Amino acid sequence: MDEARFSIFESEIEAQISLIEEIYRKIEERKKGIEKSKSKLESLAYQLHNLYCAFEDSFKIVADFFDNTVEEKGRYHAELLRRMSIFIRGIRPALLSDEAYRLLDNLRAFRHFFRHAYSYEIELRKIKIVLDDALRLKGIYPDLVKDFLERTREKK
């Protein structure tokens, strides 16, 4: 594995993690008062949508680096997420644990709903479930990324 190419890859992942951390900062800020304000609830829903998009962008970086493209366009988002949870012998370790995969899959489903919910009201009860998953993910993803990068670096 080319050292310069790997450095670029690592830097891209780290930049994406910084973006994810910024979105988490916005989530923490916007979760206050969602019970009383529809606009705060909608703003939080938007940030939860953005959170999954930022995670997915990091998955695209991994897939592109390892030439691990997803061919099935109809299920692209679900397949890309699934790919990040599997070890690909001789190519790369898994990025996600089973728990992280489940939490991210819930966020992926919410992202899909949010993008297509033109005539639906955002429900507080449902946002609280997605928020809980996002906050649980916040506690585990940094170690997963760190471990992934270390194991990948060892392979080069």
C-alpha positions, 0 to 999 in steps of 0.5 A: 500500500502506497504510504502517500495514498494511505496518508491521504485516506487517513486524513480524509477519514479524520476530516470526516470525523471532525465533521461528525463531531461538529454535527454531534455538537449541533445535536446536543445544542438543538435537543434542548427544548424540543418538547416545546418547539416544533422548529427546534424539533425539526432542526434536530431532525435535520441534524440527525439526517445530516449525521447519517449523511456524514457517516455515509460519506466516511463509508464512501471514502473507505469503499473508494480507497479499497476499491470496494464499490457497491454495484446494486444501485437500488439498495446502495445506502443499505448495501454500503452500510452492510459492507462496512460491517464485514471483514473483507479477507485480504483487503480490509478489516470491518469498520463497524461492530454489530451494535454500531451497524444496528444503530447506523441502520436505524439512522439510515432508515430515519434519513430515508424517512426524513428525505421523503416525509413531505407531508408528514409531521415529525413526531417527538416520540420517534425523534427521541428514539433516533436521538437515543440511537445517535447518542449511543453511537457517539460513545462507540464510533471513535474507538471503532474508527481508531481501531480500524485505522490502526488495523489497516495501517498494520496491514500496509 
